[in-house]
Each structure stands twice: as C-alpha cells, then as structure tokens.
Amino acid sequence: MARLQLHDLQLARSGQTVLEHLDGSFQDGAITALIGANGAGKSTLISAIMGMLPPVAGRVECKVPRERCAWLPQQLALDLTFPMSVEELIMTGTWPSHGALKGYCAAHYRRGREIMGQLGISHLAHRQLGELSGGQRQRALIGRTLMQEAELLLLDEPFANVDGETVEVLMEVLRDMATAGATILVVLHDMEQLSRLADDVLLLASGHGRWVGTEALLDHHTGQPARAPRLPIDFSDLPHAGTA
Ligand SMILES: Nc1ncnc2c1ncn2[C@@H]1O[C@H](COP(=O)(O)OP(=O)(O)OP(=O)(O)O)[C@@H](O)[C@H]1O
C-alpha cells in the first residue's frame, strides 16, 4: 500500500473549487512529476498534501511521519536573506526530528559534511545564503532535505533558475533518494527534464487529474520529448492511463 494516497479529493481556494475527484497513489520509491498549466492547481495540491490546506471533501492519506516530510517551494517564494551559512542551513534538517534547541552532535556534523561533499558545495560551507547563486542555493536546500532524511519530498520547480551542472547533480541526488525508498513529487514544466526524471506523471487540467504514462509525453517516432521544453503544453490531446 503506497504511503501517499488521494481519496476523492476536492480542493478549493477562496471558495472556488480548484480540483475535484482526485484519486490515486504515489508510488513509494518513485518520482512523480506533477504537471499542468499555470493555475491548474499544482501548488494547491502540494499544500493539501503538506496538510496546510484542508480539503473541501475527500482526504489525503499520508503515512509518512511529519518529521520526514519535506517541502521545497519555488525559489522565488523563499526569503533567504537572513544571516545563515550553507552549513547552518543544512544542519537545520535535523530540527524536525531532533528539535531546534538541542544543538548538534559529532555525527550530525559528519553527515552534514558528507552531504555538502555529495552536492559539491563543501567549499561554500561558511558562505552566507544571501551570497549564493540560484544553483548553489538549490543544492543547499536539497542538502537540508537529505539531512532531514526526508521520505516524502515535494519540490516546486526545483530546476528553475538553476545552472545545467546543478540540474545534473540534483537529478542524481533525487534519483538516489527515490532508490532509497523516498516518495518524490516534483512540479516540472520542462518536458526534457520530465522525460529523464519521472517514473509517473500526474497531469492536472480543468479541475481534474489524470495519471499519464511518461511514454505518452514522448514523440512516438523519435522517442524524444514531444513538445518544446517549456509550457504551454497542449494538454487536450494527451493519451491517458486513467483518471485520477
Ligand atoms: N491563496 C490563494 N487565494 C485565492 N486563490 C488562490 C490562492 N492560491 C492560488 N489560488 C488560485 O487557485 C488556482 C490554482 O492555483 P495554483 O497556485 O495551485 O496553481 P499552479 O498550478 O500551482 O500554478 P503555477 O504554475 O502558476 O504555479 C488559481 O486559479 C489561483 O489563482
């Protein structure tokens, strides 16, 4: 039984229904891409999964403990101007399970150094967050979720404003996390990235969800992504594997 499931979910914003009759399971140990046009309800669904938006009807069933759930909003939504170094940010990943006031032990610092090494940001350990590039900042933020040992990871456009090398590093880290069993849900607009990363696709359109096989998004002749790498995507003609 998947640890994250939607049961006839209905979500609204300001009294207006955004999504309804959403059903389905997110596979454990898999990466699901959440796609849809602007305003389709991707962030709304993520808010509901994180327990920040109560459903109008139906429910989100999440068996992952709260301290193992991580949510990485769009970079633009983050205020990272407060005084904190990369290492300090990564260490805060221990807070959900360990508490913010207990301090860190040697094992935490060791793990923090390992994570910075894996993400190629060891040399930035003492750099302030406000002095990082978009890609460096995103590596640090993913580092925090690794420190947290996240089992459910929700990411909203994690590769936006990020350099190509960082995209490669982050894709590898996300794949490793999924292989280790994490459930990963990622909002993506870039079809080439989607075709490389996603095991499953949940498409939101016209207030409903459809589970779409990743192969449906490829050009049948070339095997390459069928559309230009950025939105708008014409969602109306996508074959689908079932109604969500
Ligand atoms: N806080 C809010 N109050 C009222 N309406 C909202 C709020 N947040 C979103 N909405 C509305 O809910 C609908 C879904 O928005 P949502 O942000 O979930 O879409 P999205 O798919 O994430 O879009 P984008 O790709 O632009 O980020 C939109 O019509 C939006 O205007």
PDBQT file of the ligand as one rigid body, heavy atoms in Angstrom, charges set to zero:
ROOT
HETATM    1  N1  LIG A 301      -4.044  31.938  -1.718  1.00  0.00    +0.000 N 
HETATM    2  C1  LIG A 301      -4.926  31.919  -2.705  1.00  0.00    +0.000 A 
HETATM    3  N2  LIG A 301      -6.111  32.562  -2.596  1.00  0.00    +0.000 NA
HETATM    4  C2  LIG A 301      -7.002  32.525  -3.585  1.00  0.00    +0.000 A 
HETATM    5  N3  LIG A 301      -6.836  31.873  -4.743  1.00  0.00    +0.000 NA
HETATM    6  C3  LIG A 301      -5.686  31.216  -4.910  1.00  0.00    +0.000 A 
HETATM    7  C4  LIG A 301      -4.680  31.209  -3.911  1.00  0.00    +0.000 A 
HETATM    8  N4  LIG A 301      -3.640  30.466  -4.365  1.00  0.00    +0.000 NA
HETATM    9  C5  LIG A 301      -3.982  30.039  -5.595  1.00  0.00    +0.000 A 
HETATM   10  N5  LIG A 301      -5.210  30.486  -5.915  1.00  0.00    +0.000 N 
HETATM   11  C6  LIG A 301      -5.933  30.195  -7.152  1.00  0.00    +0.000 C 
HETATM   12  O1  LIG A 301      -6.102  28.780  -7.212  1.00  0.00    +0.000 OA
HETATM   13  C7  LIG A 301      -5.901  28.297  -8.541  1.00  0.00    +0.000 C 
HETATM   14  C8  LIG A 301      -4.769  27.277  -8.545  1.00  0.00    +0.000 C 
HETATM   15  O2  LIG A 301      -3.547  27.941  -8.229  1.00  0.00    +0.000 OA
HETATM   16  P1  LIG A 301      -2.194  27.175  -8.002  1.00  0.00    +0.000 P 
HETATM   17  O3  LIG A 301      -1.221  28.164  -7.462  1.00  0.00    +0.000 OA
HETATM   18  O4  LIG A 301      -2.445  25.940  -7.213  1.00  0.00    +0.000 OA
HETATM   19  O5  LIG A 301      -1.811  26.749  -9.497  1.00  0.00    +0.000 OA
HETATM   20  P2  LIG A 301      -0.444  26.212 -10.064  1.00  0.00    +0.000 P 
HETATM   21  O6  LIG A 301      -0.798  25.077 -10.964  1.00  0.00    +0.000 OA
HETATM   22  O7  LIG A 301       0.493  25.912  -8.950  1.00  0.00    +0.000 OA
HETATM   23  O8  LIG A 301       0.045  27.450 -10.921  1.00  0.00    +0.000 OA
HETATM   24  P3  LIG A 301       1.544  27.952 -11.340  1.00  0.00    +0.000 P 
HETATM   25  O9  LIG A 301       2.025  27.007 -12.387  1.00  0.00    +0.000 OA
HETATM   26  O10 LIG A 301       1.267  29.309 -11.889  1.00  0.00    +0.000 OA
HETATM   27  O11 LIG A 301       2.384  27.974 -10.097  1.00  0.00    +0.000 OA
HETATM   28  C9  LIG A 301      -5.609  29.528  -9.399  1.00  0.00    +0.000 C 
HETATM   29  O12 LIG A 301      -6.828  29.920 -10.005  1.00  0.00    +0.000 OA
HETATM   30  C10 LIG A 301      -5.143  30.566  -8.398  1.00  0.00    +0.000 C 
HETATM   31  O13 LIG A 301      -5.458  31.854  -8.831  1.00  0.00    +0.000 OA
ENDROOT
TORSDOF 0
